[in-house]
């Protein structure tokens, strides 16, 4: 015993033309005993593929026909040739007729130009939705895994492998990257006007814009380059601690102007208009120190408080131990724990010169022969020397953290660190055997950031929303004209 299920799809356009397709699925009674209740994923794939082919066929035909009409004289354009084109959709691949039309000879005399209308709505041979879905999965998990997930639920062709996923992800990344470059150029072109315009606004409430920035190390796949390269990862937002963190950006270019352009682009997304207080918080890495100098004024650079605190913490532990143990060392250094606490307190309040002096005298005391427990003294000295050189090389970027903290402002790059983790870490660093090309890593990260910024879909669909310049404002061909085709 078996039941044949018939699924019919029927579409009717405004001219009354009916498009209809049928497909059937037979389900045997026996399969019920195997627990096969209802349609399976495979049945679903078959059904959706059949229905999709009817819809895509009809839409491709109609769109090509619509584009065959010359917008100037409303007659049919001449045919150049017909080929077939495979359009890959989330519900299977559809082979459609792919005509190329010539420009109208009366309206464009002497212009021997042909165009393929389907190229306009489907430039990639895969629909924008499939491109986006593939890229999104490819940006979240290894390419091989993404290919498997896609094939699990969707009628994807067996030829679509991890290589397809990688190719599409990088293609989408390139498109996003181009968009950001274009927007950056446009913003720069308008910068002067906007600057003056906003400066005249009375009572403008100035609120701090914060760039939390960090770097991530990625293993390189390129033979003739260093083993690692760096990605700059940042989150740009406005407001203080506890407020939403703002927009992400990632760049594989560590050039000063490249980081600045990305930062400005991200800041503009949160309302920055070329002026206003900008604060860059970083761990003091050289490539990040260049950013504040390239930014519009006033921009201040501050060192992430936790980087300082983390350097002091092990010193404090050793000192506390010395004091607790009441050993011979304690007799020589009875205030060591309070001395280190004092250095931390001075740094927290931005009293850098005092902190440096205190640290120097502390190190001088540690230098004297100590006898027993040399090891902990040597370690303490080592840590102290590191802290001193860190503080010295970043002295201008160590501010009054206490004051900032009390005012509710940010003092740490926790935002950037979580960005490194959620953007780069999970996808690129945790799997140690993975190696990346600079280009591939950069483009993958453009997809990932667009997704996390919640704009991947909008950014990819935007080009399709632009009005087609050669289409007349009201397209109303008479039915006989359509039927004649
Ligand atoms: Zn014409």
Boltz pocket constraint, residues with backbone or C-beta under 6 A from the ligand:
constraints:
  - pocket:
      binder: B
      contacts: [[A, 70], [A, 71], [A, 72], [A, 73], [A, 74], [A, 75], [A, 104], [A, 105], [A, 106], [A, 107], [A, 108]]
      max_distance: 6.0
